[in-house]
Amino acid sequence: MFVTQVLALVSIIDDIYDVYGTHEELVLFTAAMERLDISAIDQLPEYMKPCYQALLDVYGEMEQKISSEGNSYQMGYAKEAMKVLIRAYFEETKWLNRRDIPTYEEYIKVAQVSVGYPMLSITSMIGVGDRVGKEDFDWMLTKPKIIEAASIIARLMDDMMSHKFEQQREHIPSAVECYAYQHGVSEQQACEILNRHVESAWKDINEAFLRPTPAPVSVLTRILNFSRVIHMLYKEEDGYTDSTGRTKDNVTCLLINPIEIYDQNNLLN
C-alpha cells in the first residue's frame, strides 16, 4: 500500500516538473522536497501544496507504523531516495530551460535515476519487517548493478515508446533523440541500438541472481518484478500514458475476468 501511494504521488510530481511548473516554481518545490517538512509548505505555489502535504502525510503514516515495529530507521532511506529522484527531475528541467541536448551518456546518468526505479526499489522494502535489514538498504543506496540495469530497462523502453508523443510538446529530449543527435543516426537506428542496451541490462539482472547473491533473493526479486512490469507496459506500446489498450485488457483479465482454476480432487468427485 505504501509504495502504491508514493508511486501515485510521484506520478503527479513528475507532471509538475515535466508540464506545469515554471523554472522559478520548481526551484521552490525542489528546496521544499530537500526539507520534507511541513514548515516548507508556505513557500510553495497553491497548486503544489496539496501534493506536498499528501506526500508528508503518507510518509508520516508509514513512519508511525514502522516505529511501532522498531524499524523507524527505514524512513530515512525512503526520504533520501526521494530526494535523489527530485534532484534528477530538477537537473532535467535545467536542460529544458537551456534548450540543451545532452550526450547520451550525460542523459542516461540522470535519466536512470529520474525513471524512479532506484527510489521505488527502496520504498517497496519499507515496512516488510525483518525480511530486510539496514545492510540491505545501505546496499541499495550504492547503486548496485541490478538496480542500474532495471532502471536502464525502464528508461529506454519508456523512451522508445513515448518519445514521439512527448516531443509534440515542450519536453526534454529522450534517449532516442540524444543518441541519434550525438551519433548522427536515424531514430530507427538509435532504437535498434538502445534495444541492444535493454537486452544487455536483462543479462545484468540475471547475473545478479547467481549465487552468492549480493543481497537476499527476496530483495532482488522485488527489483526484478519492477522490470517485469515495465516490460509488460512498454513492450508494444506506451501502456502507462494510455492505459486503455493492452494495459486495461491485462488488468481486466487479472482482476475482473480471471482464469478459473479448479481443484482436481473436486473435479473427480
MOJONOR-V835682 format. One record per residue. RES is the residue in one letter. OMEGA is omega in degrees with one decimal (NA if undefined). Layout:
RES,OMEGA ; RES,OMEGA
This chain:
M,-178.2 ; F,-177.6 ; V,177.6 ; T,178.4 ; Q,-179.8 ; V,179.7 ; L,179.0 ; A,-179.8 ; L,178.0 ; V,175.7 ; S,176.7 ; I,179.9 ; I,177.1 ; D,178.6 ; D,176.1 ; I,179.8 ; Y,-175.0 ; D,-166.1 ; V,-164.3 ; Y,-172.1 ; G,168.1 ; T,-179.0 ; H,-178.7 ; E,178.7 ; E,-178.5 ; L,173.1 ; V,179.3 ; L,-178.0 ; F,179.3 ; T,178.4 ; A,179.0 ; A,179.6 ; M,175.4 ; E,-179.5 ; R,-175.6 ; L,-177.8 ; D,-176.1 ; I,-179.3 ; S,-179.0 ; A,-171.6 ; I,-176.0 ; D,-178.6 ; Q,-174.8 ; L,169.5 ; P,-174.3 ; E,-174.5 ; Y,179.1 ; M,-172.0 ; K,-179.1 ; P,-179.9 ; C,179.9 ; Y,178.9 ; Q,-178.7 ; A,179.3 ; L,177.3 ; L,179.1 ; D,-180.0 ; V,177.8 ; Y,-179.2 ; G,179.5 ; E,-179.6 ; M,179.7 ; E,176.8 ; Q,-177.5 ; K,-175.3 ; I,176.4 ; S,179.1 ; S,178.8 ; E,-179.3 ; G,-177.2 ; N,-176.9 ; S,-179.7 ; Y,-175.8 ; Q,-175.8 ; M,177.6 ; G,178.9 ; Y,179.5 ; A,-179.0 ; K,178.6 ; E,178.1 ; A,177.8 ; M,179.6 ; K,177.5 ; V,177.4 ; L,-178.6 ; I,177.6 ; R,178.0 ; A,175.7 ; Y,-176.1 ; F,177.3 ; E,178.8 ; E,178.5 ; T,176.6 ; K,176.7 ; W,-178.8 ; L,-178.8 ; N,-179.7 ; R,-175.4 ; R,-179.9 ; D,165.8 ; I,-177.6 ; P,171.0 ; T,179.0 ; Y,-178.7 ; E,177.1 ; E,-178.2 ; Y,-172.6 ; I,177.7 ; K,179.3 ; V,-172.0 ; A,177.7 ; Q,169.7 ; V,-175.9 ; S,176.3 ; V,171.1 ; G,-174.7 ; Y,174.9 ; P,178.3 ; M,-178.0 ; L,179.6 ; S,179.3 ; I,-177.8 ; T,-177.5 ; S,-178.9 ; M,179.1 ; I,174.7 ; G,179.8 ; V,175.3 ; G,-174.7 ; D,179.7 ; R,178.4 ; V,-177.8 ; G,-178.3 ; K,-179.0 ; E,178.3 ; D,176.1 ; F,177.1 ; D,179.9 ; W,-179.0 ; M,179.0 ; L,-179.6 ; T,-177.6 ; K,-179.0 ; P,-173.7 ; K,-176.7 ; I,177.9 ; I,175.7 ; E,-180.0 ; A,178.6 ; A,180.0 ; S,178.0 ; I,177.2 ; I,-178.5 ; A,-176.7 ; R,-175.1 ; L,178.3 ; M,176.0 ; D,-176.3 ; D,-177.5 ; M,-178.5 ; M,-171.3 ; S,-169.1 ; H,-178.7 ; K,177.7 ; F,-176.1 ; E,-179.6 ; Q,175.3 ; Q,175.4 ; R,179.3 ; E,-174.0 ; H,177.0 ; I,176.2 ; P,178.7 ; S,176.1 ; A,-178.8 ; V,-179.8 ; E,-179.3 ; C,-178.4 ; Y,-178.4 ; A,-178.5 ; Y,-176.8 ; Q,-172.5 ; H,176.4 ; G,179.4 ; V,177.5 ; S,177.6 ; E,178.4 ; Q,178.0 ; Q,178.3 ; A,-179.7 ; C,178.3 ; E,179.9 ; I,-179.9 ; L,175.5 ; N,176.4 ; R,175.6 ; H,177.5 ; V,178.8 ; E,179.8 ; S,179.4 ; A,176.2 ; W,177.6 ; K,178.0 ; D,177.4 ; I,178.3 ; N,-178.8 ; E,-177.6 ; A,-178.9 ; F,177.0 ; L,-178.2 ; R,-0.2 ; P,-177.6 ; T,-178.0 ; P,-179.7 ; A,177.8 ; P,-178.3 ; V,178.9 ; S,177.6 ; V,-179.9 ; L,-178.7 ; T,177.3 ; R,179.1 ; I,177.1 ; L,-177.2 ; N,174.5 ; F,178.5 ; S,176.6 ; R,178.3 ; V,179.8 ; I,179.1 ; H,179.0 ; M,-175.7 ; L,-169.1 ; Y,-176.9 ; K,-176.3 ; E,-178.3 ; E,175.1 ; D,-175.6 ; G,175.8 ; Y,179.1 ; T,178.5 ; D,-175.2 ; S,-175.8 ; T,-177.6 ; G,-175.8 ; R,179.5 ; T,177.9 ; K,179.7 ; D,-179.3 ; N,178.8 ; V,178.5 ; T,-180.0 ; C,-176.7 ; L,-169.8 ; L,-174.9 ; I,-179.8 ; N,-177.8 ; P,175.3 ; I,-179.7 ; E,178.5 ; I,-177.8 ; Y,175.2 ; D,-176.2 ; Q,179.9 ; N,178.8 ; N,179.1 ; L,-177.3 ; L,-178.3 ; N,NA
